[in-house]
Amino acid sequence: MRLTVIGTGYLGATHAACLAELGHEVVGVDTDAGKVAALRAGRVPFHEPRLAGMVARHTASGRLRVTSSYEEAGAFGQVHFVCVGTPQCRDGDGADLTYVESAFGAIARHARKGALLVGKSTVPVGTAARLADAHRRAEIAWNPEFLREGFAVEDTLRPDRLVLGVRTGRAERLLRAVYAPVLAAGTPLVVTDFATAELVKTAANSFLATKISFINAMAEVCEATGGDVRHLSEALGHDTRIGRAFLRAGVGFGGGCLPKDIRAFAHRAAELGVDLGFLRQVDAINMRRRDRVIALARELCAGSVLGARVAVLGAAFKPDSDDIRDSPALNVAARLDLDGADVTVYDPEAMDNARKAFPLLGYALSVEEALRGAELVLHLTEWPQFREVDPRRAGTLVARSRIVDGRGALDADAWRAAGWRFRALGTPAR
């Protein structure tokens, strides 16, 4: 099929490359000249495992092209996927739909009559119906994305489900044809209405955020009682009704999805007269985990980090990504810097993005350089490289052997045996 993808950011570039991988001819559209130039040259302007090779291969073959022309895209495509961002509004918790509305308007003006415009962006419920009323010349469908950064290619080519929000059999048939190889592999398919398709994504993100904040709230209870959240999490995870995923206590979630999406969902629900106030508590619990890491840092530094040399391991909001949006690691690093600490950050992939956003922080070129001379170490992004650090070797590099494991991923016994004062969220001090 001949498909277009409007927006070539994280979601759009991944979706376009994977559609080409499935055998379609694809044109990506973006108004950012830098993104267009990079992708035309076969380069991906962000880090995502497996994606760079796929983009290079399909741009070289001609199966994937990138343009800034909506006119070209409209003439080319049978189905147009809109994959632009929906950031949080500057003046509130709602989602800013400026980019979605602009993209739909632009492609609708140039698309052939009867073209199918498919939204993949995360939007407030009711958006698809409103867009369908505004663009009657084209047909609208909604196909929410469920990508995990670090696993985006796998999640696109082998998703755990496909959701299609459609109003006609024709729209369903077209989307079934787009995803024919995926469906042939046995991927579950849910065909539903617009509102449910929109709600699936926001409900899924809200559930995951709630589960993360739940175990972090339990970490607070463990700290108040002398319990150990690691053992609590293990015991809860054996219950098949609960499961182990997302039950590791730590500094909390960040990124460009969960924080803004739960705020936007609660905001939209309030507009509809539904009280989802518990999501505000989920958000509050998540944010105060950062406060707790800072409190532990001060505690290990005898009450004040003023003048202390602090090594922060991590800048991306999660491993296998260079995304620093709402990164807990950088939020903590910046706040310690404001408290007078001498902060040095290292991350395997996110250094360039971190430097641009936080130019006043110090940056190292390796784990060893970050550790050298440090009086306190904070482990805040769960990269495998950080879990593999030898605590005895690390002890020879630092000035003081003190560490806060903000991700609950390090071997506490091994670090303590190597002479480190070791603290982790939700575990007893020893």
N, C-alpha and C positions, 0 to 999 in steps of 0.2 A: 504494500500500500504506500501511498504518498502522504506523509504526515509532517506537520510542523509542530515545533515546541516554542512557545512564546516565553521568553525569559531563560537565560542560560547561566543562572546562578547555580547554587548547590543542587537543588532539585532538578532544574531544567536541563543542565548539562548532563547529569546522570541519566535522566529519563531519555533524552535525545540519543545518547550513545547506546543505551540498552535497547531502544527501539530499532536502531540500526543493527545491533547484534542479533535481534530477532528476525532480521531479513528485510526490513522496510527501508524505503528511501526517506530520508529525514532532512528537513531544513530547520535550523535553529534561528531564532530571531531575538536580537537584543539591541537596545539603544545605547549601550555602553561600548564605545569604540574599542576600548582596551580588551574587553572580553571577546568581542568579535575577532579582533586581530589574533589574540592568543589561540582561540579555538580553531580559526582557519589554519593556523600554523601547526595544529595538532597538539597544542599545549593546554593543560588544565590549570586555571589560575588559583587552585586550592588543592589541599591534600585529601585524597580519598583512595584507599587501596584498590588496585586493579583498574581504576578509571582511566588513568593517563594512557596506558597502552591501548585501551579500547578506542579512545578518542583519536589517537594517532593513527591507528589502523583504519578506521572508517572514514576519516577525513582524507587519508591518502588514497583510498579506493574510490572516493567520490560519493559513497553512500550517505555520508553525513556532511552537509554544508551549513555554513553560518552566514547570516546576512543581517543588515540593519533595516531592510526594506519590507514593510508590511505588504506592500503591493505585490512584491515577488512571492512572498509567503502565501498570500491569499490566492494567487493564481495557481500555485503549485499544489496546495494541500487538499486532501479529501476530509481529513480530520485534523483539528487544531487543538493542541493541548496548552492550556494556560498555566504556567508554573512560576508565577511571580510572587514576591514576598508580601506578607501581611503583617508588618511590624505593629508594635503597640503604639497607640496614639500618644503624641507628646503631652497632651493635656488630660489624659485619663487612662483607664484600663482597657478600653475597647480596642478592637482591631482597626487599623488604618487600611481602608480598602482602596486608596488612591491608585495603587499600581494595578490592582485587579480590574477596577473599572476602566482604567485607561487602556489596558491590554485588550480587554473584551471589546471596547469601543473601536480600537484601531483595527483589530483583525476582522471584526464584523463589517466594517466599512469596505474592506477589500476582498473578503471571502466570496466565493461563488455562492449563488443562491442555493439554499438547502444544505450548506456546509454544516458539519457538526463541530461545535465549539465545546471543549471539555475542560472543565475546571479541575485542577489538582491542588490548588492552593488551599490552605486551611482558613476557612471563613466562618463568620457567624451564621447560624442557621437562619434561613430565609434569603440568603444572598442569591442562590441559584435561581429561585423563583423570580426575584426582582430583576435579575439580568435577562432571564427569558422573556419577561414582559417588555424589557427595554430594547431587545434585539430580535424582533420577530422574523426578520428576514433569514436568520440562521436558526439552527436548532441547538439547544443547550443540553449538556449532560454533566454529571459530577462524578469524578473518579478519584477519591481522596488517596493521598500517598501515605505510606507507613514506613518511611525510610529511617534507619538508624545510622547515624554518622559512623563511619568505620566499616559498615556492612551494607552500604547503599546499593552497590552493584548486585550483590546476592539478593537483597530484599526486593530489587526490581525484577530480576530474571527468575527468581524462585521465591515469590512472596508467600506468606502464610495464608493470605486470602486476597481476593479482588472484590472490591465493592463498586457497583455501578448504580448511580442514581439517574434514572431515565424516565421519560414520559411516553416514549413510543417504542414499538418493536423495532423500527428501523435503527434508532440510536443503539439499542441493545445489540442488534446484529452487527453493526459497524464496529462496536467495541469488542465484541466477541472475535471478530476477524483480526483486529489489532493484536489481541492477546491470545490468538489461537495456539501458538507454541506453548505458552504458559499454562493455558487451560488443558492442553493435551497432556501435560506433565502431571495433572491431577490437582492443580491448585483449586481450593474451594472458591466458589463464586456466590456472591450475594447480590441479587438484583433487587433494587428497592426504589423508593421515591427520593426526591431531592433532599428533603429535610433530614431523613434518616441517614443518607449518605454523608451529609455535612456533619451530623452529630457523631457519626462513628469515630472520626478522627479526634474531635475535641473530647469525646467521652473516653476514648482510649488513653489519650495523654493525661487527662484528669485522673483516671484510675491509677496509672503508673506513678504520677506525682504523689497521689495519696498514699500509695504503698511505700514509697521512699520516705515520705515524711512520717508515716506511721512508725517505721522502724527507728527513725531518728528521734521521735518522741519517746519511744521505748528506751533509747540510749540515755535520754535525759533522766528517765525514771531509774535506770540502772545506776547512773552516777549518783543519784540521791540515796540509793539503798545499798550500794556495794555489789550490785549484780553485774553480770558480764553479758553485754548485748550480743557478743559473738556466739555464745552458747545458746542464748535465747533465740537468736535468729536461726541457728541450726535446728533447734527443736521445733520451731514453728514451720520451717521449710519442709520437714518430713510429713506435714499434714498436706495431703494431696489437694485439699480444698484451697490451700493458701499458696503452696509452692515456694521454691527458693529464690526465684528471680526477683531482683530489686529489693532484697531484704538485707543488704549490707549497710550498716550504719556508717555515716561519714559526714563530710562537709556539705553534702547536698547536691542537688541538681542545678544545672545551668543550661547554657546553650540558647539557640534561637527559637526553640519550640516550647518546651514545657512551661517555663516561667510566663511568657506572654500568652500562651494558649489558655492556661487555667485562669488567668486574669480576664482575658477576653470572654471566656465561656461564662464565668460568674457575672460579668457585666451584661452580656447578652441575655442571660437568664433573668436578671433583675429587670431588664427592659420588658420581658415577657411576663413579669409578675411571679417568677419562680425564684425562691430563695436558695441559692447554692452557697450560702455563707461558709460552709465547711471548707470550701476551696480557698477562702481567704486565710483560714487557719493553716491549711496545707502550705500555703505560700509563706506564712509567718514562721512556721516551724522550720521550713527550709532556710530562710534567711538568717534565723538566729543560730543555725549551726555554724555559720561563718563567725558569728560573735564568739561562740564557744572555742573555736580554734584559736582565735586571738587571745581569749582569756587563758587558755593553756600555755600559749607562747609567753604571755606575761608571767604566769606562774613559774614556768621553768627558768625565767630570767629574773627571779627574785622580785617580781612585782612590776618591772618596767623594762620595755625593750629599747629605751632611749640609748642610742649609741651601740646597740648590739648588732653584730654581723649575722644576718639571717639568710640562709640558703633556702629558696623556695623551689622545690622540684615539681615542675608542672606549670603550664600557662594555658593550654587548651582546656576547654571545659570537660573533655573526656579524651581517652587515648584514641589513637588511630585517626586523629583529626587535627587540623590547624585552626579550628573555629574557637575564637576567644569570646564570643558573644555571651555576656552575663557569666563569665568564668568565675567560679568560686575562688580558684587559685589566685587569679590576678586581683580580684576584689580584696582578698586577705592581704596579698603582697602590698597593694597600694595603701591600705589602711595602716599597715605596720610602718610603711615608709612615712606616712603622715605623723605617726607616733614617734618618729625620730630614729627608727631602726635603719641600718645600712643593709638594704635588701638586694640580693642577687638572685636572678631567676634563670632557670634552664628548662627547656622543653625540646624534645627531639624534632618537632615540626612547626611549632607555633611562634618561633622567635621573631620573625619579621612582623607578623601581625601584632604581637605583643609590644614590640618596640614602637610601632606607629601609634598604638593606643595609649601606651604608658611610657613615654620617652624618658621620664625622670628616674625610672627604676634602673638598677644595674642588671647586666645580662652576661652570662657565661657561655662559653663555647662547648662545654662538656659537663657531665656530672662531676667529674673530679675537680674542674676549675670552680664550680659553684660551691663545692664542699670545702675547698682549701681555705683555712682560717676561720670558718664559720663557728659561731658560738651557739647557734640553734639551727636545726634543720626541720623544715616542714615538708611533708610528703602530701601533695595536694592534687595530683593527677595520676591516675593509675596506669602509667606506662609500664610494660614488661621490663624495660631497662632499669627502672627504679626498684622493682621487686627483686631484681637480680644483683643489686649492689651488695658487696661483701661488707657486713658491718665492721669486721675487724680492720679491713683495709680502709674503710671510711673513717674509722677512729684515728688512723694515723694522719689524716688530712685535716681534720677539724681542730679548732682551738678548744672547744668544749663538746663533749659527747652527749648532746641533748637533742631529742627528736620528737616531733608530734606527727603521728600517722593519721592524717586527715581522711584517709580512705579505708582504713581497717584492713589493709591488704598485706602488710609486712608481717614477718614472723617475729612476734614480740619476744619470745624466749631467746631466739638467736641474737637479737639486738641487745637484750639485757645481759646475756652471757658474755657479749663482747664489751661490756662495760658502759653501755649507754643508759641514760635516764630516758625511759620510753613512755610516752603517753599516747593513748588513742581514745577516741570518742566512745563513751558508753562502757568503758572497762575500768576496773579498779586500778588505782595508783599503787605502784609497788616500789 
